Amino acid sequence: MSIFVAGFLCLHLYHIKLNRAFSEHQAYYEAIDTQIMQKVAEASNVIDNIFTSIELPLSYQFDESILQTLAKTNNYYHKLDANGGEIVVRKAVENDFAVPDNWQQILALGPAFNTALSLIPALDAIAYVKEGQFAFVRRRNTDTSHLLSTMLDGALSPDFSNYNFSSSQRVKVQGKHYFSIAKHSGNAKGEYVMLVYDSNDVAIWLNDVTAAHGKVSLLNKDKRNLLSDEEVTLRPNNSMNRAIPWQGGVQLYTLRVDEPMDVVYEQDEMQFIKPILFEVMLEFCFLLTFMVAVYLLLSWLGNSIFIRPVSYFLNYLTHQEQTPKSTFDYVIPVDWQPWFSAVKQVITQKQSLLEQLQRNNDVLDEQVQSQKKALSRSLEAKERQAALLNTVLDSVPDLIYFKNIDGSFIGCNRAFEQFLGIDKSQLVGREQGDITGLYPELLTLEQQMRDEKQAITQTVMLDDKSYMLTLSPFLDSQRGLLGSLGVARDITSQQQAIKALQTSEENFKAAMEYAPNGVILVSLDKGVLAMNKAARKYLDCAEFGPNIHLSSLFSSDSYLAISHILSMLLKNSKNVLELSISQGEPYSWLQLSASLVWDKSKVAKYYVLHLQDVTSLTQARLDAERATLAKSRFIANISHEIRTPLNVIQGVVGIMKKQQLNEPHLAMLAKVEHASIQLLSMLDSILTFAKVERQKLAVCIEPFCIATLVQDCQELIAPLSEQKKLTLTIKVDDRIWPVLQSDVNKIKQVLLNLLNNAVKYTQTGGITLSMSVVTNSKEQQSIRFCVADTGIGIKREDQQRLFDAFTQGDESFSRQHEGIGLGLAIVKHEVSLLGGTISLSSELAKGSEFYFTLKIDKAECVIPAKSAPVLWLCANDRITEFLRQSNICMVHSANEAVAELAHGNYKSLVVCEQNEVSALAKNMSEHMQNLKYVISKQPVCSLPVASSTIVKIMPEAMFLQSAFCFLLHEQHAPELPKTRQEVSGCLCLVVDDNEVNQDITANMLRTMKVNVVVLSSAANLVDIVAVLQPDIILMDIHMPGTDGFQATQALRQSLPKFTSPIVALTANAQVTERKRAKAVGMDGYLTKPVSQTMLHQTLQQYIASEATFFDGELALQQMMGDAELLNKMLDKFSKMCTEYLQKVSMQSDTDKLQMMAHNIKGAAGGVGFIALSDAAMQLEQHLKETNQLQKSHLVAHLIMRLTQVREYILRQYEGD
């Protein structure tokens, strides 16, 4: 029983001790945490004071030579100052370094850094850092630079991404470990103050204040241990067992967001339990021994006599006095009763007094502990405040001193010590007169302050410097004077700045007032703030007064325009906007430039308007524009007037060349023709250059095939080069996109100009046209175009003016080359218009090279997936981007091609490798029959292709692009309308007021066996065309009375069913003429002089009908070659047509109508009118088949043909 009781009591005592021990650990952790947080607060206050000191101006300046004596190392500049700190500057570039503007204030932190090092023993270094630029460091130990290098490398820099006040990682430097606490500046990005602590010293200090059985750790924001390499794993507070919180070990911590580190207290569970368990076991043994001994003693005393009274006494004490004695199981002697009562009363009173004493003692202990804590906190706060005050005062650059009521010094800051040159210890207790006889004005002002008992602020001069002095009294509660405080701030630089600002403002006002151009300052609400003399003159404003609005200075239209640009400035933050306005009567032109002035906060302040009188310049520009317009009109007119005789010359030459002439006469005609062609070329150049000058050339972007462009250039230049026995070489980069988007006509014109010049100036050797890819992207290519020759070359001094108008490389009077010197000027402008720059490289007698680069967009080049696949035999290195398509199968040998043809449904074969042709011929005879196209570089006669297979030979220089474009166009090519191959027999109406041009055009048409009707004017043209119904009309534009545009418009409006083509025939080659011709309803445009080939192609293009109107040769054959007889027969036939018209229109009998149609068919066919004969035949067949007139339009068509033939005969053989 004793053992059970003792065990139960000890178990209960064990739990009580565990809880009490855990509470003691919590109290101990809170005490340690409080001490550490006080240290952190001290560090934070030091950093805040440093930031405050940085913002204050200095009363002194450091010598700038400090920066010039920085020692240079591999990565930074360094200087160690024995009295201050270390300057460290990162190298920006070679022999250069970046120093912040406020380096003076930073260097002034040295005393504050020393104070911090003296107040914080564990602090090893303190630094002010501007990231990537500058650092000012104070270290305890400056013997080595390892710690400094670690700081510069950023190893001790905390992470400020989420915290403004943070700590770094634990870093090992030369066998020692360090960590830092730093706070980021709130005013400037990348500036912070860093305190570097010795991790070992901090750990020793913690060991001194920590119990031996516990362990304290400091964790940074990344939960890394700052005191050792041991990792600390924090258990969540919510996972702690509230009943037995020491389970798993004691771990106490508090996470603070606004502190740079967290304190963690840890103790192993066994270490926590072991001493308590030992104590409980000892107490258990002691209690068990005591209980056994007492039991034995009581047993022994129970057997003794004296134990019985004690037994009685205990029973008495146990029971109440009021308990009936009958309930006692023992007998109390009568004489013991009073003694028992007295003893019990004493014991009870003593117990009560002890309990009261214990309660009072507990209350007193609590009060004593509370007072001790409050006193401790008060003392610590006062010490911190005193240290902080001294640090702040010493860090402030102002002169600060304190005086007693008797005028003796109580204290001062370091700046005042340096000002007087006396240490503080020698200053305290002494008056100013005892120290120095200088500065009597201070004593005078102090006496005035004592008399008035209020603060005085006044500017004084001390040592040739301006100071803002403030003297303040110390007063008690009864306003009795206790002492005084003096603060003096050096304002010399501010005074100088104010004076400089005043001077600058006066200079600005003078410069603005007497500026040659007008200047107006305008508020944001359009009020005029100021305007100078020139502006008042421009705006006819004699005097400038207040409350003038901008609208009163300008006309309403000008004010609206100015308001618009001012709104754009305010809305879009533009720098400067310009505007030309007119002012006054008569008008004067002003160039107005508006800008907006902003303050440092990017807030708009006011507008600045600059006015410049540009009346003379504007008038000159208008005169120049009128002159340019007059010149353009002159060039257009002269072009028309020159082209008209040129048309006559070339027409006559063409007619005479067909005559039977001898060789000398033909040679003379060739010279005349060559001269006319040259004159026409010069005329075209002058017209193009006129467009360049007027900037009328526009870029027309459209898809084009690069192979077609090169082929066109080659076909035009090859005859010229062959005539001079020059080699023409074409080089095209395989990577060039086959179909591009640009103005192909301008590119062609540029290349032809350059190639023509190359042929012209090259006597031997050759010419090379090359195209190469400079850059290549998904949507665009930069292509370099180059034309090189082996000609005479160009002198270096002539190369600068080569692209000027009307200049050539050879400017001597005896130059051998033709031309007027406009070609390269046009080339330069067109290349610039396309977004490039023309350049040249040339050496005299060694040739020239002209080149330019254009950025050209890629056009879509996709062979449709639904079309038949293409088999492409090509080497690996020639497979370019545009060939990688799903519908193109690439093979690299003949064997692969044979295998593919055997299994695939290919319709096209492209052979890039000529050496594979023989292998193909041997192995694939049965597979070649299904091919529609075979494309190769050379003839492939050996290939067993079918007779229907089309073999295309492509040039090697651009084989890939040519083959691809051919296949692409075959798949996409629309079904073109059939053009008339034979133009003989058609009816053409020529309208021209010039008789010579009429004869030439009619002669060329008649040589093509075309029937011609000529009109000298457009009068009654609508009536004539309605009757004549020609297959095509060649219309001159410039005619007296009704011109070609008016005549065409009248035809299209009056005869909507007349759809025959109308082609302009004019000497005006301007684009505006072409556009106008198209607008009024013309279908084509021919520029004089017109060649017979050009005229024949035009007729083929526009005449769609194959029907022959009149076959003159057939009619002449019918008349046995007798032209006179033919004329007589045509005269009779015209009269017959008149009779037929009357009969046909009035005839209702189908039999007679059929007979009449039969007669007309025979008569018309006999004299060659095929179209009329066909119309009569159609009506005759219809009446034979149906015996009734069901198609009345056939009668109308016959009447139209009869009227047409009669009109033609009358105009052709009888005249107008």
Buried (B, 14 or more C-beta within 10 A) or exposed (E): EBEEEBEEBBEEBBEEBBBEBBEEBBEBBBEBBEBBBBBBEBBBBBBBBBBEBBEBEBBEEBEEEBBEEBEEEEEBBBBBBEEBBBBBBBBEEEEEBEBBEBBBBBBBBBBBBBBBBEBBEBBBBBBBBBBEBBBBBBBEEBEEBEBBBBBBEEBBBBBBEEBBBBBBBBBEBEEBBBBBBBBBBEEEEEBBBBBBBBBBBBBEBBEEEBBEBBBBBBBBBEEBBBBBEEEBEEEEEEEBEEEEBBEEEBBBBBEEEEBBBBBBBBBBEEBBBEEBBEBBEEBBEEBBEEBEEEEEEEEEBEEEEEBEBEBBBEBBEEEEEEEEEEEEEEEBEEEBEEEBEEBBEEEEEEEEEEEEEEEEEEEEEEEEEEEEEEEEEEEEEEEBEEBBEBBBBBBBBBBBBBBBEEBBBBBBBBBBBEBBEBEBEEBBEEEBEEBEEEBEEBEEBBEEBBEEEEEBEEEBEBEEBBBBBBBBBBEEEEEEBEBBBBBBBBBEEEBEEEEEEEEEEEEEEEEBBEBEBBBBBBEEEBBBBBBBBBBBEBBEBEEBEEEBEBBEBBEEEBBEBBBEBBEBBEEEEEEEBEBEBBBEEEEBBBBBBBEBEEEEEEEEEBBBBBBBBBBEEBEEEEEEEEEBEEEBEEBBEEBBEBBBBBBBBBBBBBBBEEEEEEEEEEEEBEEBBEEBBEBBBBBBBBBBBBBBBBEEBEEEEEBBBBBBBBBBBBEBBBEBBEEEEBEBEBBBBBBBBBBBBBBBBBBBBBBBBBBBBBBBBBEEEBBBBBBBBEEBEEEBBBBBBBBBBBBBBBEEEBBEEBBEBEBBBBEEEEEEEEBBBBBBBBBBBBBEBBEBEBBBEBEEEEBBBBBBBBBBBBBEBEBEEEBBBBBBBBEEEBBBEBBEBEBBBBBBBBEBBBBBBEEEEBBBBBBBBEEBBEBBBEBBEEBBEBBBBBBBBEEBEEBBBEEEBEBBBBBEBBBBBBBBBBBBEBBEEEEEEEEBEEBBBBBBBBBBBBEBBBBBBBBBBEBBBBBBBBBBBBBEBBEBBBBBBBBBBBBBBBBEEBBBBBBBBBBBEEBEEBEBBBBBBBBBBBEEBBEBBEEBBBBBBBBBBBBBEEBBEBBBBBBBEEBBBBBBEBBBEBBEEEEEEBBEBBBEBBEBBEEBBEEBEEBEEBEEBBBBBBBBBEBBBBBBBBBBBBBBBBBBBBBEEEEEBEEEEBBEBBBBBBBBBBBBBBBBEEEE
